[in-house]
Amino acid sequence: MANDQDTAVPVRAATPRRPELDAIRTLVVVGLIFFHSALVFDERDDYYVKNADTTEVTTILSGLAVVWAMPALFLIAGFGARHSLRRRGPGGFATERLLRLGVPLLFAIVALLPIPQWLRLKAADPGYHESYWRFLPRFFDVTLDLGEFPFVVQGEHFETGHLWFVVLLLVWALMLAGAVRVLSRDRLRRVRDRLADAAGQRGLVLLLPALPLALISALDGMEEALAGWSRWAYLLFFLYGVVLAADERFRDAMRRDAVLAAVAGVVLMAVGMPLFFVVSEGGGDPFTDLTGTALAMRALYGMTGWCCVVAILGLLDRRSHRRPASDAPPGLGRRIYLYLALGALPIYVLHQPIVVAVAYGVVSWQAPIVLKYAALVAIALVLTIAVYDLLVRRTRITRFLFGMRESPVGRPNATDRPGE
């Protein structure tokens, strides 16, 4: 049977840490406070609480973010899954993911996710006076719908809200653990080596992964509730991360093609984004229509997302690759970053109920959109960090409920891998 020593090209061990991936994950999670606050004022989005005055500016700015942000999180999670599988094996990996993702998901469903739905009803109807505790049983009035896999629990008021990301990540991780247990390791090695060899040719690390994403985006459609991507496209990003973490040759290829990816991403976005408004202004739904224009727009969107992710990761990796290691103690900015990086999952879980609760009050102010938005972001950001710091990170039980590892408070675990 083939083994790593039998392959024609030596495989270099993956580097233990990718600090740029931790930075991207932290940036996206904190940025979601700004993003979801903007949806309060967005002309198109059906957010929980809406301002009376809305604008299309947020649609354009949001489009520049959604095309890469959540795909990057799934790709980074794939990197972490690969490292965790190597350390723990399929069974240990599945157990760890159930604890790190399943427990926060269940806790949030019970304690946090009903709040935005209740506030939605109050914001939509000034005559609605049902108390939160009377509404709560209606939130949990659910049925099973296997056709919506993996969101099989459905109800009139029930939702997983912004934790759709956690649902998908948990399900994809468990599916990966099962696949690794039953698939031949030798076959997986051979597939990895063939892909790594192909990545050695300039441009193929862009073209080969982009085509399936374009196909899925065009034919399966884009899900507005999932930040504008098909759930199956997210599965591809996750699996791409697993594959890319398996061999350093993929990392070399992404660094090499980063500038090409950036140029391609800008060009594809410049062509594809106007098509979104063409379909919308023609009375169609750019997310699901099967017209030629809508199909082309979504195919370009899928390719754009992949090019953006490769460009961002590759360019940041170039920078970190050239930067010499330093033993100097971290400055204030670095300490703030480490503090936020350790709390990425709790901050993600907490932020949207807080944004919605603050927005419920802010939209009643007599003030311009810009001032309302600035106030909403500032208050929600401060409250989210305060709740994380005071109510989550300081006790063992709350750290467990929010998926945090048992490391000393304020000190990131040096053995953590990106996305783990």
Protein Blocks (a to p, Z undefined) as FASTA:
>chain_A
ZZfklpmbdcddddfbdfklmmmmmmmmmmmmmmmmmmmmpfkbccfbdcfbdcfklmmm
mmmmmmmmmmmmmmmmmmmmmmmmmmnommlmmmmmmmmmmmmmmmmmmmmmmmmmmmmm
mmmmmkbccdfklmmmmmmmccddfklocblbgcfkbcekjmlmmmmmmmmmmmmmmmmm
mpcfklmmmmmmmmmmmmmpghklmmmmmmmmmmmmmmnopafklgopafklmmmmmmmm
mmmmmpmklmmmmmmmmmmmmmmmmmmmmmmmmmmmmmmmnopafklpccfklmmmmmmm
mmmmmmmmmmmmmmmmmmmmmpccdfbdcdfklmmmmmmmmmmmmmmmmmmmmmmmmmmm
mmmpccdfklmmmmmmmmmmmmmmmmmmmmmmmpmklmmmnopacddehiacfkbcehZZ
